[in-house]
Amino acid sequence: MTLSSKTLCTSLAALATLTLLSSSIALAQDKTYKIGAAVYGLKGQFMQNWVREIKEHPAVKDGTVKLTVFDGNYDALTQNNQIETMITQQYDAIIFVPIDAKAGIGTVARAQENDIPVIASNTKIASANVPYIGNDDVEGGRLQAQAMVEKLKGKGNVAIIQGPIGQSAQIDRQKGEMEVLQKNPALKIIEMKTANWSRAEALALTEDWLNAHPNGGISGIIAQNDDMALGALQAVKSRGLSPDDVPVTSIDGMPDAIQAAKKGELVTFLQDAQAQSQGALDLALRALAGTDYKPQSVIWQRYAKDLSWGDGTNTLYILPWVPVTDNNADALFAQVTGAK
């Protein structure tokens, strides 16, 4: 072979390599990611908002992400089976909102062994290897308990409506509540039971408590989420009592609760469903696309003082609680309802 022939072959080989490289780059740019969101249940307002907001993420809207939402129906086994399905069907990433902090450890580990990134949002999984974006639920418990201390001026009989037993939100919120109540021993806990984040269950539970403790026997109710607080509030009002007679404190900042807070009927603190869900999707895309990925959700600008993207590989992304007040209620209501 002559030198010119060798040069020609080398040039052709280089051209072929360049063509293949260009094609692979183009394929990478056009890639659609199949991502699953395994949420604990869709009966309550908060998770309904969470799902609505993740569907509004720019990467979902432009087709970069093909998103499937799995309703866990408040059952750990159902969630585990859903994650196993995502592993079998070779999803690219999983966003997990677990009903139980420990029950999903094994299936999450199997997903990771299959190179499927898992991001926890809103509630935590008891594994150090799973990044989490959400609020500090211990602090949330402190906030709602301190609000009750202020409402009752530090003394009285308190009932606590718990979330699903074993979920990280229930565990951590209760820890924060106990920290505050133990510092105020004149506040006595006389009832404590789960209503599983359900407004209907909380309504029935509160009716039973009011029957068991008549004539002002319950001074106030701490509910570990807004749906349960609204059920408790309904029971209080149905008994002919006012929210001043039996104050209710809560956390979540859901639309109905914001409206009730604006009317002075309960106290609540907002956790941002958009930030939790869209932030989790940004973290999943960073894990898939690599260091060049830039977060697309507006939430990183909204919480720029509290939430640093860094390089998108931190273990914890903690969002701030926002007290719902007369001054911000309308703006927060528009935010959580997606009103323009």
N, C-alpha and C positions, 0 to 999 in steps of 0.2 A: 504494500500500500504506500502511495506517495505521501509526502508531507502534507500536500494540499488536501488529499483525501482524508488523512487523519484529522486535519483541522476541520474539514467539513463534517465528519462524523461527530467530532467533539462538539461542534456548534449545534448540530442537530439534537444531540443528546441533551445539551444544556437547554435548548429550546423546549424539548419535550418535558424536561424537569420543571422548567419555568411554567409551562402550560398546566401541568398537573398541580403545581403549587398554587397557581392562580385559581384553578378550579376548586381546590380544597378551601382556599380563603373565601371564595364566593359561596361555597356550600356552608361554611361556618357562619357567614354573615346572614344567610337565608335560613338557618336552622330554626326549627320549631321545637320548643322544649315542652315535654309532657310532664306536667306537675300536678300532683294531687294534694288536696287540702282535706285532712281528716279532722273534722271538728266533733266535739263531744255530743252536740245535739242542737237542733234548730227550732225548738219551741219558744225560746226566750228572745226578747228584743235585742240583747247585746250580740248574740251570735248571728242573728239575722242581719244586723248592721255590719258585723265583721265580714260576712260573706258578700253582702252588697258592695262593700268598699274594695275587697280584693278583686272583684270583677271589674272595677273601675281603674285598676292599675294600667298605666300606659302600655305595658308589655302584653297584657291580656287584650286590651282594646285593639292593638295593632296586629294581633295574631302571632306575635313572637312566642307567647305562652298559650298552650292548650290546657286549660284548667279544668279539673274535675273535682267537685266538692262531694265528700263522703259524709253522710249524716250518721254519727255514731250512736244516735238514739239513747244517749246517756248510759251506755253499756261498754265496759272495758273489753269484753270478749269480742263484741262487734267491731270495735276499733282495731283490735289486734288482727282480726280476719281481714279487715279492709287494707291494713298495711301489708299483710301477706299477699293480697291480691295485687297491690301496686308493685311489690317486688317481682312477682311472677310475670306481670305484664310489662316489666322493665320501664317503669316510670323514671324520669330523669331526676326528680327531687320530690321530697315530701314535706309539707308543712303540717305540723301536728299540734292540735289543741286537745290534750288528753283529759279524759274524765277521771283518771286515776294516776297519781304521780309515779307509782311503781309498776303498775300492771303491764305497761308497754315497753319496759326496758329490753326484754328479750327480742321482740320483733323489731324494735328500733336498731338494736345491734346487728340483726340479720340484714336490715336494709343497708346499714353502713358497710357491712362486709361485702355487699354487692355493689359498692361504690355509688350508692344513692344517698346524697346529702339529706339530712333531716334537720329541720329548723322548728323549734318550739315557739309557739306564739300564744299569748294570753295566759296560759297555764303551763307549768313546768313539767318536764319529765326528769325523774331522779337519776340522771346520768350526767356526769361532768363533761361528756363529749358532745352534748347537744347544745348548740347555741340557742339563746332565748331572747326574744324581744317582747316586752310587756311592762307592766307596772310592778312596783314593789308592793306586794299584797300585805306584807307585815305593816308597812307604813299606812296602807289603806285601812287596815283594821284599827290602827292607832287613831287615824283621823276620825272615823265614824264613832269610836268610843269616846274620844275627847269631845266631840260635838254633843254626845249624850251627857257627859259630865257637865258641860256648860248649860244644857237645856234644863237639867234637874238640879243644878247648883250643888252637885256633888253628893246627893243622897236620894235614896229611893230603891224600888225593886225593879230590876231590869230582866227582860226576856231577850234571848238571842236566837234568831233564826239562822241556822247554819246552811251552807251550801252542801253539795254532795260529799259525804264523808270519804276522805282519802284523796280528794282532789287538792292540788297544791294551793289553789285559791282559798279553799275552806281552811286548810291547815294554817296557812300563813296569816290570813285575816284574823283567825281566832287567836293566833299568837299575839298579834298586835293589840287586839281588844283586851286580852288578859293582862298585858303589860300595863295598860292604862287603868283598867278597873282595879287591879291589885294595889295601885297607888291611891285609890279612892275607896277605902274599905266601907264607907257608909253607903256605897252603891252595892246592893246585893243581887246576885244572879239567882233568880228563882225558877227560871225555865230555860232550857236550851235543847233544841231539836232541829233536825234537818227538814227543809222543805224542797231540797233538790233544785234550787234556782227557779222554782215554779210559783207563779202568782196564785194559781188555784190552790195548791197545797198550803201556801202560806196563809191564805184567807181562812181555810178550814182550821189550820193549826191555831191561828190567833183567836178565832171564835171559841175554840176549846179552852184556850188559856184564859180568856176573859170570863168564861163561865166558871172556871176553876178558881179564879181570883177576882171575885166581884168587888164592887164598891171601892174602886181605886187601888186594888191589890197589885196591879201592874202599873208602874210609873212611866215606863218607856220601853221601846222595842228597838233593838239593834238588828237590822237585817243585813246579811252579808252580800246581797245584791239588790238592785232596784226592783226587779220583778217581784221578789219576795216582799220588799218594803211596800210596794203598791198593793199587794194582797193584804198585808197587815193593816195598811191605812184604810182600805175598804172595810175591813172588819171593825175597826175602831169607829169609823163614821156610821156604819150600820147599827152600831150599839147606841147611837145618839151621843157619842163622845166627840170632842173636837181634837184636832192634832195638838192643841195646847194641853189638853187633858192627858193624852198619852202620846208624847212625841215619838217620831220614828226617824232613825238615822240610817244611812245607806251609803253605798258606793256603786258607781257605773256611769251615771250621767246619761241615761237613756231618755228618749223624747218625752214619754209620759212623766217620768220622774223630774225632768227639768221643768216641765209645766207645773207639777205639784210644788216643786221647790220655789218657783216664782210666786206661787200663791201662799207661800209660807207653810205648806202642809207637811213637808219633810225636808231633811238635810241630805244632800248627796254631793259626791265628788266624781268628776268625769274621768274615766279612762278612755283613751282615744282608740276606737275600733279601727279607724282608717290607718292610724300609725302602726298598730299592732299587725294588721293583716298585710298592708302594702309594704311595710318595713320588712316583714318576714319574706315576702316574695323577692324583694331586692336582695336580701341576704342569700336566698336560694340561687338567684341568677348570678350573683357574684361567685358562689361556689362552683357553678357550672361554666361560666364564661371566662373566669380568671381575672387577673389583675387589671385589665383594661376596662372592666365593667364599671360604669358610673350609675349610682342610684337614680331612679327615674321618678319616684314618688315625691310629692310636694312636702311630705311630712318631715324630711330632713332639714328643710328650710324653716318649717313651722317651729321645730324644736331645736334650732341650731344652738341655743344656749345650754340645752340639757342633754342633747343626743348627738354624739360625734360619730360620723360614719367611719373615720379612720381609714383602714384599707378594706373594711367590710368583713373582717375575719375575727372580730372580738367574740368572746363567749357570752357576754351580757350586754344588752342594750336596754337600759331602764328608762321608761317614760315617766314624766311627772304627772301627779294627780292635779286636777284643776277644780277648785271649789266652785260650785254653781251659786252665783249671787244674782241679785236684782240687776246689777250692771251688765253681766255677761250672759244672762239666761237666753235672751233672744238670739244672740250670735251663736251660742253653743247649740241651741235648738236647730238653727239653720245648718250648722256644720254636721250634726249627727243625722239629720234627715236628708242631707244632700240637696237642700233647697238652694236655689240660685239667688 
